[in-house]
Amino acid sequence: MRDKSCVLLFLFATLIASPADTKAQSAREGGVAPEVEIAGQVLDANTGRPVPGALVEGGELKQETVTDSGGFFLLRGLAPGLHNLRVTHSGYLSQRTEVAVPADALSILLVPLPDLREQVTVTASPWAAERHVIAQTTDSVDMATQRHRSGLSLGEAIKDIPGVRNVSTGEAGGVPMIRGLTNDRVRVLSHGFPHDYYQFSRRHMPNIEPFEASAVEVVRGPASVLYGSQAVGGVVNLIPPPLLKTEGHSPNFGGEFLLGYGANSDALVGRCEINVAHRGLSARAAWTGRSSGDTSTPRGPLANTAYDQQSALGEAGFQFENGIELRGRYQHWQNDLGFFVPATPHFRMGLRNDIGQAEARLPSRWGMWELAANFSTNVRRTFPKGLAGGPAVDLELDGQVYRAALRHPSNDQSPWKGWIQVEHGRQRNETFGPVALLPGFESRTWAAALYEEIRFGHSTMDRWIISFGLRYDDRRLKVPADKLGMRQAIKKSYRPVTGSAGLVYRFTPALSAGLSVARGWRNPSEYELLAGGPHDGVALYEKGNPSLRPETNLNTEASIRWDSARVRALLAGFRYGFGDYIHLRLTGEVADGLPVATFHQREATIQGLEASFSVDVSRHLTLGTTGDRLRSRNEATGARLPFTPPDRAAFSARFHSRSVGEWTSPYAEVRVSCTGPGRIAGLDEPFPLDTPGYALFDFGAGVQKVLRDTVACFDLWIGNIANRAYKDFLDTYKMYAFSPGRNIRVTGRWMF
């Protein structure tokens, strides 16, 4: 740990010691009286507001200047002729433009990267829309928050959003939970495409790198109309950054280097990203690597929880002069990680995921048509006796998923705005090894969806926004007889119809109220139907139930939102009514030395409240609070549902400034999170242990520094400052260990 810390501190010291006064250096190097100057203003491409602190550089001598509080700049010392100007800012895509000087005053537009403060959703509706005009509640976590905490799992990245939790399995494993629902009830998307990762287990985290996203967006509540089965609880969408663009004939180039260290498990993370653009062609390549020792708790380390993870990304897009846009993307992810399971102390898994995506936007006289296709391959290999002992592979699951979709969003100026989609999907699973936990199977799905929105414009109804959607699915499952050892093959088909309706009323531009009603559905997963064997990862012998029926739910949600320049607030209440809710239940039997559990169905309800409030007390201080409360009920037994999260509230104070001397965007943040006691659901709880309430204190700080034509960012995050010993109710290790202790994370980024 000491050696890694020294390396990281040396790199930070090198960056900090770099020359800061770039304008003075340029003047010394030039030594020539100014001949021509260029004046202009840098504006936000979305809002038209000035962008202060943007770096403008150009000319043969690389003259530089920084925009003032009004976004204005003056670049001196240029010779008459053609020059390339480059404008950069940490929150925006860099922009290059050709200028023939002398020239009139310029207006340069910068495209912002998705940000937590940018109140726009691209997941809750088929098109980008402001959040306060969408009936369902949405939130997002921006790129800066992900980076400065250097977290590994997707669940960890979004757990501070009201109504969202992290079902954790050490530092490496984190599964998103939305309103008490997780795994097969929360649809994870990558770039808008469904992401499959054998999500039948509480300890199976999404095989995806959060750093590949510029923002992670969360939609709370059923989204089956847009995303089909497994979206009954909500959606988590990893939104990639836009590809670089360029104007004129000059190429554009940018990227990022990141290095982070976490003291709790002696973890290192490194990332390299390169972006290029020339004329209509844009491309991106990225690599992220993570390595960690065993997770530490206040009572000692958790043995065998070390991991090594790598991911790689390649992406390219091209825009033709006739408006046709093409885009392709390939991702590879792999991880070797261990589990702290006393019964099998050397249990490890080897995971791999490959995803390919292609998109085309085709303009026509009938509007814009969108074609999209993707494939994914997921491989899970288990080693009960570790990588060096026993059989090479005890269980291997190989899954392939293929999907294609045709979308047609309308773009007319009438009050009606619509979208239609037709999609087809295929999935195939193969099982190898002596443990037949899940048999081989094949499934096919056809679906058609319609979504409409009505805005009345200038009329007595101009404050109202109405939306509704409808979807039909035809899903068919086939399990060959020989793979189950049965006389007859298993064939099942599902043909559900789902729908949604939303109503938004805007009292003022800042204040709105929303009401939504949505029906979701979920087919029983192949694991819930067909499982039959020891599941070493959770120390259970699990049996499927081929008689399970499709799970449905009806969600009603009401919310009120305030979003002004200084105050942001949300209050939402919801109720889910489930028909045939599927859950795992302990039978009291033992097989192969493990407790036996099988799947049952019951009527169930989930209801709760969520709230958030943030206010800019001054230009340098922002106070915030969030809270959520959830109640669940098994209507047959009167008990709560398994994994019902306890009540939670959090309070934060953030001190920030535009600059301090030569440093920009400094901040310091203190956060206190209070979690109530967790209560189990009796025999329905797979990890049956009640947990007491607790409070955790966190601290974060960071700063940026302009280095020539680049920006360096330095961030510190300390979680569980007091190193308190506690057990999180949603921690799957709680039966035999405490949750992680203090973790000091240091992250450095260099953006160019």
C-alpha positions in Angstrom: 0.0 0.0 0.0 2.8 2.4 0.9 4.5 1.9 -2.5 1.3 2.7 -4.4 0.6 5.7 -2.3 4.1 7.1 -3.0 3.7 6.7 -6.7 0.3 8.4 -6.7 1.6 11.3 -4.6 4.6 11.7 -6.9 2.3 12.0 -9.9 0.1 14.6 -8.2 3.1 16.6 -7.1 4.4 16.6 -10.7 1.0 17.9 -12.0 0.8 20.6 -9.4 4.3 21.8 -10.0 3.6 22.4 -13.7 3.6 26.0 -14.9 0.4 27.8 -14.1 0.6 31.3 -15.5 0.3 30.3 -19.2 -0.6 33.7 -20.4 2.6 35.2 -19.0 4.7 32.4 -20.4 3.1 32.9 -23.8 4.0 36.6 -23.7 7.6 35.9 -22.7 8.0 33.4 -25.5 6.4 35.6 -28.1 8.4 38.8 -27.5 6.5 40.4 -30.4 4.2 43.4 -30.3 0.5 42.5 -31.0 -0.4 42.8 -34.6 -4.1 41.6 -34.7 -6.5 40.7 -31.9 -9.7 38.6 -31.9 -12.6 39.3 -29.5 -15.5 37.1 -28.9 -17.8 35.4 -26.4 -18.1 31.7 -25.4 -21.7 30.5 -24.8 -23.4 27.3 -23.6 -24.9 25.7 -26.8 -28.0 24.5 -24.8 -28.9 27.5 -22.8 -27.1 30.4 -24.6 -25.6 31.5 -21.2 -22.0 32.8 -21.0 -19.3 30.2 -20.1 -16.7 31.8 -17.8 -13.3 30.2 -17.2 -13.1 28.7 -20.7 -9.6 28.4 -22.2 -9.1 30.0 -25.7 -5.9 29.3 -27.5 -4.6 29.7 -31.0 -2.0 31.3 -33.3 1.5 30.2 -34.3 2.8 31.1 -30.9 0.0 29.3 -29.1 -1.4 32.5 -27.5 -3.9 31.8 -24.7 -6.5 33.6 -22.7 -9.4 32.7 -20.4 -13.0 34.0 -20.7 -14.2 36.4 -18.0 -17.4 36.2 -16.0 -19.5 37.2 -19.0 -17.8 34.6 -21.3 -15.9 37.3 -23.2 -12.3 36.9 -24.3 -9.6 38.9 -26.2 -6.8 37.1 -27.9 -3.8 39.3 -28.9 -0.6 38.9 -30.9 -2.0 37.1 -33.9 -0.7 37.6 -37.4 -3.2 38.3 -40.2 -4.4 35.2 -41.9 -6.1 31.9 -41.1 -5.8 30.6 -37.5 -7.2 27.6 -35.7 -8.8 28.4 -32.3 -9.4 25.8 -29.7 -11.8 26.4 -26.8 -11.9 24.0 -23.8 -13.7 23.8 -20.5 -13.9 21.0 -18.0 -17.7 20.7 -18.2 -17.9 20.9 -22.0 -16.7 19.2 -25.2 -13.7 21.0 -26.6 -14.3 23.0 -29.8 -12.1 23.9 -32.7 -12.9 26.6 -35.3 -11.1 28.2 -38.2 -10.9 32.0 -38.2 -9.6 34.4 -40.8 -8.2 37.5 -39.0 -8.8 40.3 -38.9 -12.4 39.2 -38.1 -15.6 40.5 -36.4 -16.4 39.5 -32.9 -17.0 35.8 -32.6 -19.6 33.7 -30.8 -18.4 30.2 -30.0 -20.8 27.6 -28.7 -19.7 24.8 -26.3 -21.7 21.6 -26.0 -22.0 20.7 -22.3 -21.4 17.2 -21.0 -24.4 15.7 -19.1 -24.4 16.9 -15.6 -26.3 16.3 -12.4 -27.5 19.9 -12.5 -28.7 19.6 -16.1 -32.3 18.8 -15.6 -32.8 16.8 -18.7 -33.7 13.1 -19.1 -33.1 10.9 -22.1 -34.4 7.7 -20.5 -37.9 8.4 -19.1 -39.3 9.3 -22.6 -38.3 8.4 -26.1 -36.7 11.9 -26.6 -34.7 14.2 -24.5 -36.9 16.3 -22.2 -36.7 18.5 -19.1 -37.3 16.4 -16.0 -40.0 18.6 -14.5 -42.2 17.9 -17.6 -42.0 14.1 -17.2 -44.6 12.5 -15.0 -42.2 9.9 -13.6 -39.4 10.9 -11.2 -35.9 10.7 -12.6 -32.4 11.6 -11.3 -28.9 11.2 -12.5 -25.3 11.1 -11.2 -22.8 13.1 -13.3 -19.4 12.2 -14.5 -17.5 14.3 -11.9 -19.2 12.6 -9.0 -18.4 9.1 -10.4 -14.8 10.1 -11.0 -13.9 11.7 -7.7 -15.2 8.8 -5.6 -13.4 6.2 -7.8 -16.1 3.7 -7.0 -16.2 0.3 -8.8 -19.8 -0.9 -8.9 -22.9 0.6 -10.5 -24.9 0.2 -7.3 -22.3 2.3 -5.4 -22.4 5.0 -8.0 -26.1 5.8 -7.6 -26.9 4.8 -4.0 -27.3 8.3 -2.8 -30.3 9.1 -5.0 -33.6 9.0 -3.0 -35.3 5.7 -3.4 -32.2 4.0 -4.7 -29.9 1.6 -2.7 -26.9 -0.6 -3.3 -27.1 -4.3 -2.7 -23.4 -4.8 -1.9 -21.1 -7.8 -1.9 -17.8 -6.2 -0.9 -16.3 -3.4 -2.9 -16.5 -5.2 -6.2 -20.1 -6.2 -6.1 -22.9 -3.7 -6.2 -26.4 -4.2 -7.6 -28.8 -1.2 -8.0 -32.1 -1.4 -6.1 -35.0 1.0 -6.9 -37.8 1.2 -4.4 -37.1 -2.1 -2.9 -36.8 -3.9 -6.3 -33.6 -5.2 -7.8 -32.0 -7.7 -10.2 -34.7 -9.0 -12.7 -37.0 -6.1 -11.8 -34.6 -3.3 -12.6 -33.5 -2.9 -16.2 -29.9 -1.8 -16.7 -29.2 -0.1 -20.0 -25.9 0.7 -21.7 -26.2 3.5 -24.2 -30.0 2.8 -24.3 -29.5 -0.9 -25.0 -30.6 -3.6 -22.4 -27.7 -5.1 -20.5 -28.0 -8.8 -19.5 -25.7 -10.3 -16.9 -27.5 -13.4 -15.4 -29.2 -11.1 -12.9 -30.9 -13.9 -11.0 -28.7 -13.6 -8.0 -28.4 -10.8 -5.4 -24.6 -11.1 -5.8 -24.6 -10.9 -9.6 -23.6 -7.3 -10.3 -23.9 -5.6 -13.8 -20.8 -6.5 -15.8 -20.2 -3.0 -16.9 -17.7 -0.2 -16.2 -19.4 3.0 -14.7 -16.5 5.2 -15.9 -17.7 4.6 -19.5 -20.7 6.8 -18.9 -20.8 10.6 -18.8 -23.9 10.3 -16.6 -25.9 7.5 -15.0 -29.7 8.2 -15.2 -32.3 6.5 -13.0 -36.0 6.3 -13.7 -38.1 5.3 -10.7 -41.2 3.2 -11.4 -42.3 0.8 -14.2 -41.0 1.5 -17.7 -42.2 -1.6 -19.4 -43.7 0.4 -22.3 -40.3 1.6 -23.4 -38.1 -1.2 -22.2 -40.2 -4.3 -21.8 -39.9 -7.1 -19.2 -37.6 -6.5 -16.2 -38.4 -2.8 -16.1 -41.2 -3.2 -13.5 -39.2 -1.4 -10.8 -37.3 1.1 -12.9 -34.4 1.7 -15.2 -30.7 2.5 -14.8 -29.2 4.0 -18.0 -25.5 4.5 -18.5 -25.3 7.4 -21.0 -22.1 7.7 -22.9 -20.4 11.1 -23.6 -21.1 12.5 -27.1 -18.5 11.9 -29.7 -16.3 14.9 -30.5 -17.3 17.2 -33.4 -15.3 19.6 -35.5 -15.9 22.4 -37.9 -14.0 23.2 -41.0 -11.1 21.1 -42.1 -9.1 21.0 -38.9 -9.1 17.8 -36.8 -10.1 17.9 -33.2 -8.4 15.9 -30.5 -9.0 15.3 -26.8 -9.0 12.8 -24.0 -8.5 12.0 -20.3 -6.0 10.2 -18.1 -7.2 9.1 -14.6 -5.4 7.5 -11.7 -7.1 6.7 -8.4 -6.3 5.0 -5.1 -8.5 3.5 -2.4 -6.9 2.8 1.0 -9.5 0.5 2.3 -8.6 -2.4 0.1 -5.4 -1.1 -1.4 -7.2 -0.5 -4.7 -5.8 1.1 -7.8 -7.8 2.4 -10.8 -6.4 3.7 -14.0 -8.1 5.0 -17.1 -7.0 6.3 -20.5 -9.4 7.8 -23.1 -8.6 9.2 -26.5 -11.1 11.2 -28.7 -10.6 12.3 -32.3 -12.7 14.0 -34.9 -12.1 15.1 -38.5 -14.8 16.4 -40.7 -17.7 13.9 -40.4 -15.8 11.2 -38.7 -15.5 10.9 -34.9 -14.0 8.1 -32.8 -13.2 7.2 -29.2 -11.1 4.5 -27.5 -10.8 3.9 -23.8 -9.3 1.4 -21.3 -10.0 1.1 -17.6 -8.1 -1.2 -15.2 -8.8 -1.9 -11.5 -6.9 -4.0 -9.0 -7.7 -4.5 -5.3 -6.7 -6.4 -2.3 -9.2 -7.8 0.3 -11.9 -5.5 1.6 -11.3 -4.2 5.1 -13.8 -3.8 7.9 -13.3 -2.3 11.4 -13.0 -5.9 12.7 -10.4 -7.0 10.1 -10.2 -7.9 6.4 -12.6 -10.1 4.4 -10.4 -12.9 3.1 -10.6 -13.8 -0.6 -12.4 -10.6 -1.7 -9.5 -9.3 -3.9 -10.3 -8.7 -7.6 -8.7 -7.7 -10.9 -10.9 -6.0 -13.5 -10.3 -4.6 -17.0 -12.5 -3.0 -19.6 -12.0 -1.7 -23.1 -14.1 0.4 -25.4 -14.0 1.3 -29.1 -16.5 3.7 -30.7 -16.9 5.5 -34.0 -19.5 7.6 -35.8 -19.9 9.3 -39.2 -22.3 12.0 -40.3 -22.9 12.4 -44.0 -23.8 15.7 -45.7 -27.3 14.4 -46.4 -28.0 14.0 -42.7 -27.5 10.3 -42.4 -25.7 9.3 -39.1 -24.0 6.0 -38.4 -22.5 4.9 -35.1 -20.9 1.7 -33.9 -19.6 0.7 -30.4 -17.8 -2.3 -28.9 -17.2 -3.0 -25.2 -15.2 -5.7 -23.5 -15.3 -6.3 -19.7 -13.7 -9.0 -17.6 -13.3 -9.5 -13.8 -11.7 -12.1 -11.6 -13.1 -11.8 -8.1 -13.5 -13.8 -4.9 -16.3 -14.1 -2.4 -16.2 -14.2 1.4 -18.2 -17.3 2.0 -16.9 -19.3 5.1 -18.4 -22.6 3.8 -16.3 -22.3 0.6 -13.4 -20.0 1.7 -11.6 -20.1 -1.7 -14.7 -19.5 -4.0 -13.9 -17.3 -6.9 -15.6 -16.3 -10.2 -14.2 -15.4 -13.6 -16.6 -13.1 -15.5 -16.5 -11.8 -19.1 -18.9 -9.6 -21.1 -18.7 -8.5 -24.7 -21.2 -6.0 -26.2 -21.5 -4.7 -29.7 -23.9 -2.0 -30.8 -24.8 -0.3 -34.1 -27.1 2.6 -34.9 -28.3 4.5 -37.9 -30.4 7.7 -38.2 -32.0 8.0 -41.6 -33.8 11.2 -42.6 -36.8 10.9 -45.0 -39.8 12.8 -46.1 -41.8 11.1 -43.3 -39.3 12.2 -40.6 -36.3 10.5 -39.0 -36.0 6.7 -38.8 -33.7 5.1 -36.3 -32.3 1.5 -36.8 -30.5 -0.1 -33.8 -29.0 -3.5 -33.2 -26.9 -5.0 -30.5 -25.4 -8.3 -29.3 -23.9 -9.3 -26.0 -22.1 -12.4 -24.8 -21.9 -13.1 -21.1 -19.7 -15.8 -19.6 -19.7 -16.8 -15.8 -17.2 -19.4 -14.6 -17.1 -20.5 -11.0 -14.1 -22.0 -9.1 -15.2 -23.4 -5.7 -11.7 -24.3 -4.7 -10.0 -21.2 -6.1 -8.1 -20.7 -9.4 -5.3 -23.0 -8.3 -7.1 -25.9 -6.8 -9.7 -28.6 -7.6 -11.6 -28.8 -10.9 -10.8 -26.2 -13.5 -14.4 -25.1 -13.8 -17.3 -26.2 -11.5 -20.0 -24.3 -13.5 -19.9 -22.2 -16.6 -22.8 -20.2 -18.0 -22.5 -18.9 -21.5 -25.3 -16.6 -22.7 -25.8 -14.7 -26.0 -28.4 -12.0 -26.6 -29.3 -10.4 -30.0 -31.7 -7.5 -30.4 -32.8 -5.2 -33.3 -35.2 -2.3 -33.2 -36.8 0.2 -35.6 -37.9 3.5 -34.2 -39.7 6.4 -35.7 -40.0 9.6 -33.6 -42.2 12.3 -35.1 -40.7 15.8 -35.4 -43.7 17.9 -36.5 -44.8 21.1 -34.8 -48.3 20.0 -33.9 -49.3 19.5 -30.2 -48.9 15.8 -30.7 -45.5 14.2 -30.5 -45.2 10.5 -31.1 -42.8 7.5 -31.2 -43.2 4.0 -32.5 -40.9 1.0 -32.1 -40.7 -2.6 -33.4 -38.1 -4.8 -31.9 -36.9 -8.4 -32.0 -34.7 -10.3 -29.6 -33.1 -13.7 -29.2 -31.4 -15.2 -26.2 -29.5 -18.5 -25.8 -27.8 -20.1 -22.8 -25.4 -23.0 -22.5 -24.3 -24.6 -19.3 -21.0 -26.6 -18.8 -19.4 -28.3 -15.9 -20.6 -30.9 -13.3 -23.1 -28.5 -11.6 -26.3 -28.2 -13.6 -27.5 -25.1 -11.8 -29.3 -23.7 -14.9 -30.1 -25.8 -18.0 -29.6 -24.6 -21.6 -32.5 -22.7 -23.2 -33.5 -20.5 -26.0 -36.0 -17.6 -26.1 -37.4 -15.3 -28.8 -39.3 -12.0 -28.4 -41.2 -9.7 -30.7 -42.5 -6.4 -29.4 -44.3 -3.3 -30.7 -44.6 -0.1 -28.7 -46.3 3.3 -29.1 -45.7 6.5 -27.0 -47.5 9.8 -27.4 -47.2 13.2 -25.8 -49.6 16.2 -26.1 -48.6 19.8 -25.4 -51.3 22.3 -26.0 -49.1 25.3 -26.6 -50.8 28.7 -26.5 -54.2 27.9 -25.2 -56.1 27.6 -21.9 -54.5 24.2 -21.6 -50.9 25.4 -22.1 -49.9 24.4 -18.6 -50.9 20.8 -19.1 -48.7 18.0 -20.6 -50.3 14.6 -21.3 -48.5 11.4 -22.2 -49.5 7.8 -22.7 -48.0 4.6 -24.1 -48.9 1.1 -25.1 -46.8 -2.0 -25.7 -47.4 -5.6 -26.8 -44.8 -8.4 -26.3 -44.7 -11.9 -27.6 -42.1 -14.0 -25.8 -41.5 -17.7 -26.3 -39.2 -20.0 -24.2 -37.9 -23.4 -25.3 -35.9 -25.8 -23.2 -34.8 -29.0 -25.1 -35.8 -32.2 -23.3 -32.3 -33.8 -23.4 -30.7 -30.9 -21.5 -33.1 -31.3 -18.6 -33.2 -35.1 -18.6 -36.9 -35.0 -19.0 -39.2 -36.9 -21.4 -40.9 -33.7 -22.7 -39.4 -30.4 -23.7 -40.6 -27.3 -21.8 -42.2 -24.6 -23.9 -43.7 -21.4 -22.5 -45.2 -18.3 -24.2 -46.1 -14.9 -22.8 -48.2 -12.3 -24.6 -48.7 -9.3 -22.2 -50.0 -5.9 -23.0 -48.6 -3.0 -20.9 -49.5 0.6 -20.8 -48.8 4.0 -19.0 -50.4 7.4 -18.7 -48.9 10.6 -17.3 -50.2 14.1 -16.5 -48.0 17.1 -15.6 -49.3 20.5 -14.6 -46.8 23.5 -14.6 -47.9 26.1 -12.0 -44.9 28.2 -12.9 -41.7 27.6 -15.0 -40.1 26.4 -11.8 -43.0 24.5 -10.1 -44.8 21.5 -11.5 -46.8 18.5 -10.3 -46.9 15.1 -11.9 -49.2 12.1 -11.8 -48.5 8.8 -13.5 -50.2 5.4 -13.7 -48.2 2.5 -15.3 -48.7 -1.2 -15.7 -45.5 -3.3 -15.7 -44.9 -7.0 -16.4 -42.1 -9.5 -16.0 -41.9 -13.0 -17.3 -40.5 -15.5 -14.8 -36.8 -15.7 -15.4 -35.4 -18.9 -16.7 -33.6 -19.3 -13.4 -36.8 -19.0 -11.4 -38.4 -21.6 -13.6 -35.6 -24.1 -14.1 -32.9 -23.8 -11.4 -31.8 -27.0 -9.7 -28.6 -27.3 -7.8 -26.2 -25.8 -5.3 -25.7 -22.1 -5.7 -22.3 -21.7 -4.0 -22.2 -17.9 -4.4 -25.0 -17.5 -1.9 -24.6 -20.8 0.0 -28.1 -22.1 -1.0 -29.5 -25.1 -2.8 -32.0 -23.4 -5.1 -34.9 -25.1 -6.9 -36.9 -23.6 -9.7 -40.7 -23.7 -10.1 -41.9 -24.4 -13.7 -45.5 -23.5 -12.7 -44.7 -19.8 -12.1 -46.9 -17.2 -13.8 -45.9 -13.8 -15.2 -45.5 -11.1 -12.6 -47.5 -7.9 -13.1 -47.7 -4.6 -11.2 -49.7 -1.5 -11.3 -47.9 1.6 -10.1 -49.5 4.9 -9.1 -47.2 7.9 -8.4 -47.7 11.5 -7.5 -45.0 14.1 -7.2 -44.3 17.8 -6.9 -41.1 19.4 -8.2 -39.4 22.8 -7.7 -36.4 23.7 -9.8 -35.2 27.3 -9.8 -31.8 28.9 -9.9 -31.3 28.6 -6.1 -33.8 25.9 -4.9 -34.3 22.4 -6.1 -36.9 20.1 -4.3 -38.9 16.9 -4.8 -41.6 15.2 -2.9 -43.0 11.9 -4.4 -45.3 9.2 -3.1 -46.0 5.9 -4.8 -47.8 2.6 -4.5 -47.1 -0.7 -6.4 -49.7 -3.4 -6.4 -48.2 -6.7 -7.5 -50.0 -9.7 -8.9 -48.1 -13.0 -8.6 -45.0 -11.5 -7.0 -42.2 -14.0 -7.3 -39.9 -14.5 -4.3 -37.4 -17.1 -2.9 -38.5 -19.0 0.2 -36.5 -21.3 2.5 -38.1 -24.7 2.8 -36.3 -25.9 6.0 -34.7 -28.8 4.1 -31.0 -29.4 3.5 -29.4 -30.7 0.2 -25.7 -31.2 -0.4 -25.1 -29.6 3.0 -26.9 -26.4 2.0 -30.3 -24.9 3.0 -32.9 -25.5 0.3 -34.9 -22.6 -1.2 -37.5 -22.5 -3.9 -39.6 -19.9 -5.7 -43.2 -19.0 -4.7 -45.8 -16.4 -5.8 -48.1 -14.1 -3.8 -50.0 -10.9 -4.1 -47.9 -8.0 -2.7 -47.8 -4.2 -2.2 -45.0 -1.7 -1.9 -45.6 1.9 -1.0 -43.3 4.8 0.0 -42.3 8.4 0.1 -39.2 10.1 -1.3 -38.0 13.6 -0.8 -35.0 15.8 -1.6 -34.2 19.5 -1.0 -31.2 21.6 -2.0 -30.7 25.3 -1.7 -27.9 27.7 -2.6 -27.6 29.6 0.6 -25.0 31.9 -0.9 -22.7 31.9 -3.9 -20.3 29.6 -2.0 -22.6 27.4 0.1 -25.2 24.7 -0.9 -27.1 22.8 1.7 -29.1 19.6 0.9 -31.1 16.8 2.4 -32.6 13.6 1.0 -34.8 10.9 2.6 -36.9 7.9 1.7 -39.3 5.6 3.5 -40.7 2.3 2.1 -43.2 -0.3 3.4 -43.9 -3.6 1.8 -46.4 -6.4 2.5 -46.9 -10.0 1.4 -50.7 -10.1 1.2 -50.8 -13.8 1.9 -48.8 -13.8 5.1 -48.9 -10.2 6.3 -45.1 -10.1 6.5 -42.8 -7.7 4.7 -41.1 -8.6 1.4 -37.5 -9.8 1.4 -34.8 -7.2 1.1 -37.1 -4.3 2.1 -34.7 -1.5 2.7 -34.8 0.4 6.0 -35.6 4.1 6.3 -32.9 6.6 5.4 -32.1 10.3 5.6 -29.0 12.2 4.6 -27.7 15.8 5.1 -24.9 17.6 3.2 -23.1 20.9 3.1 -21.0 21.9 0.1 -18.6 24.8 0.0 -17.6 25.9 -3.5 -16.1 28.8 -5.4 -15.3 29.7 -9.0 -11.6 30.1 -8.2 -9.1 30.6 -5.5 -5.9 32.2 -6.9 -4.7 30.0 -9.7 -7.0 27.1 -8.8 -10.5 26.8 -10.2 -13.7 25.1 -9.0 -12.5 24.3 -5.5 -15.0 22.6 -3.2 -15.4 20.8 0.1 -18.3 18.7 1.1 -19.5 17.1 4.4 -22.2 14.4 4.3 -24.1 12.6 7.1 -26.2 9.6 6.3 -28.6 8.0 8.8 -30.0 4.6 8.2 -32.7 3.0 10.4 -32.8 -0.6 11.6 -33.4 -3.4 9.0 -36.0 -6.1 9.6 -36.1 -9.5 7.9 -39.1 -11.2 6.2 -39.0 -14.4 8.1 -38.4 -17.5 5.9 -38.7 -15.4 2.8 -35.4 -13.6 3.6 -32.3 -15.2 1.9 -29.9 -13.5 4.4 -32.0 -13.7 7.6 -30.3 -11.2 10.0 -31.9 -8.0 11.5 -29.5 -5.0 11.6 -29.5 -2.0 14.0 -29.5 1.6 12.7 -26.4 3.6 12.2 -25.0 6.9 11.0 -22.0 7.5 8.7 -19.9 10.6 8.1 -18.2 11.3 4.8 -16.0 14.1 3.5 -15.0 15.2 0.1 -12.8 17.9 -1.5 -11.4 18.8 -4.8 -9.9 21.5 -7.1 -9.0 22.0 -10.7 -6.0 23.7 -12.3 -5.4 24.9 -15.9 -2.1 23.7 -17.2 -1.4 25.2 -20.6 -4.3 24.0 -22.8 -5.4 21.2 -20.5 -7.1 20.9 -17.1 -6.0 18.8 -14.1 -8.5 17.7 -11.4 -7.7 16.5 -7.9 -10.3 14.9 -5.7 -10.4 13.4 -2.2 -13.2 11.3 -0.7 -13.3 9.8 2.8 -16.1 7.4 3.4 -17.0 6.3 7.0 -14.6 8.8 8.5 -15.0 7.4 12.0 -14.4 3.9 10.9 -17.6 2.8 12.5 -18.4 -0.9 12.8 -21.9 -1.4 11.3 -23.9 -3.9 9.2 -25.8 -2.6 6.2 -29.1 -4.5 5.9 -28.5 -4.9 2.1 -25.0 -6.1 2.5 -25.0 -9.8 1.5 -22.0 -10.4 3.8 -23.9 -9.3 6.9 -24.4 -12.8 8.2 -20.7 -13.3 9.0 -19.0 -9.9 8.7 -19.3 -6.1 9.2 -19.6 -3.7 6.3 -16.5 -1.9 4.9 -14.7 0.5 7.2 -13.0 3.8 6.5 -12.0 4.3 2.9 -9.8 7.2 1.7 -10.0 7.6 -2.0 -7.7 10.0 -4.0 -8.3 10.6 -7.7 -6.3 12.7 -10.2 -7.6 13.4 -13.7 -5.8 15.2 -16.6 -8.2 16.3 -19.4 -6.8 17.5 -22.7 
